[in-house]
Amino acid sequence: MGAFFLVRRTDPAVPHQRCSDLKAAFKSGQWAEPVTLSAAGCDLCLYPKRSGAAASVHVVDQANFCAATGTLIYKKKHGAAAVEQYWRDHTSKQVDWDRLYGHYCLIVAEQDSLSVLCDRLGTYPVFHDDRFGVMASRFLDVLACTDAPRIDPQAT
């Protein structure tokens, strides 16, 4: 399984140094170099699967992209082909939700907005701080960026 972290640059509670620290933590864990994208005031680092597969990403331009981590299957396609197909259907407002399967997190940047979508069952792990300034697929990454961690008993 791949991994990701997403940091809002506009959140003063998450200094830029912490992003560098997160990248260093991944590097020391022997993760491959990430695909790094920026849009809508956020920085995304998307790490490919450890099996050596390429990261699943479709980049149109600096403000428009679609990326996935985990296993995304859309219209019988997987990997980058599924991400590209999802992007085409998303931009034409014709996503076929009944043909979207897997255990994944999908990140879509379009103009000035950024959306994070998880699989229907919510089984792909996505953790965040209480301000949504940091989101990541690894709990310890979010914890490292939080000065005063707090557990939400309702898990919202």
N, C-alpha and C positions, 0 to 999 in steps of 0.2 A: 504494500500500500504506500502511496506517496504521502506527502504532508504539505501543509501550507501555514503561513501566518499572514495576517492582514492587519495593518496598523494605520489608523487615521492620523494624518499629519496635523490635523486641526485640533487634536486632543492634547491640551497642555499637560495632562497627567502622564503622558507617555513620551518622555524625552527621546530625541533622535538616537542618543547613545544606546538606548535599550534595543533598538532595531539592530544595531551593529552587534550587540551582545547576542541577540537571537541568532543572527547569521553565524556567528562564531560557534555557538552551541551546536548548531546543525553540522557545521564543518567538522567539529571535533567528534561528532557522532558518525562520521564517515558517510554523510549524505552527499550526493552529487551536487554540482552547482545548480542553484535554482534558476528558474525563469523569473525575472523580476519585472513587474509591470506597475504602472502608476495611473490612477484615474480617480476622478471625483474626490480629490483630497486624501486618497488612500494609497499606501504602498502594499503590494502583494508580492510575496515570495512563494513560488510554487515549486515544490521539490518533486522530481520524478520518482517513480517506484524504484525500489532497491533492486528489482529484477533487471534493471538496465533499460527498461522501456522508456521512450521519450515522454516528456510531460504532455498532457492532453490540453492543448491550448490553440486557440484560433485568434489571431490578432489582425484586425482590420486597419487600425491606425492607433495613435497614442491614446485616444479617448474611448476607443471602442474595441472590446475584446470579450472573449468567453474562454473560461478555463475550468477544468474539473480535476479533482483528485478523488481517488478511490476507483470504483468500477462503474462507469456510466455506459448504459446501453440505450441507444435511441434509434428507433426505426431500423433495428437489426444491425446497427453499426456500433463500434466501440472505439475507445481512445480518441485521438484527434479527429477522426472522421465523424464520430458521434457529436463531438463538441461543435464542429463546423456545421453539421446539419441542424443542430439545436439553434445555433446563431442565426442561420438563414430563416428558420421557422419563427424564431423569436422576433426578428426584425420585421417580418411580414405578418406578425400577429396570428400565426397559424401553428402554434405548438400543439402537437398531439400528445396530450398528457397521458393517454392510455397506452402509449408506446414508449414511455420513459421508465426505465427499470434500473435497478442496481443498488449499490451501496456507495454513495458518492456525496460530494459537495460541489456544487456548480456555482461559479462566480461570474457574473455578467456585468460588464461595464458598458454603458451606452450613454454617450454625451456626458452629462453632469450627474449621472446617477450610477450607483453600484448596488447590485443585489446579490445576496447569498442564499442559495436554495439547497436544501438537503433532501436526501431520498425520502420517499413518502412515509416510511416507517420511522424515520428519524434515527436510524441505527449508525450512521456515519458520525463519529464524534466531532463536534464543533463546540469549543469552549470560548467564553468571552468574559471580559471584565464587566462590571455593572454599568459602565458608560458606553459599552460597545466600541471602545477606543482600540481594543486589541481583540482579534478573533484568531483562533488557531485550532489545528487538529490535534495538538498535543497540550494537555492540561498544564504541564510544567512551563510551557512557553508563556501562557497567560499569567501564571503565577509569578514568573520572573519579571513581568512588566507591571506588577501591581504592588503598590506600597502598602496598602491595607487590605489584604484579601478578605473576602466575605462570602460565605456560602449562602445561597438563596434556598431556603427550605422548600420553596414551591417549585424550584428548578424552572423558572420562566425565562 
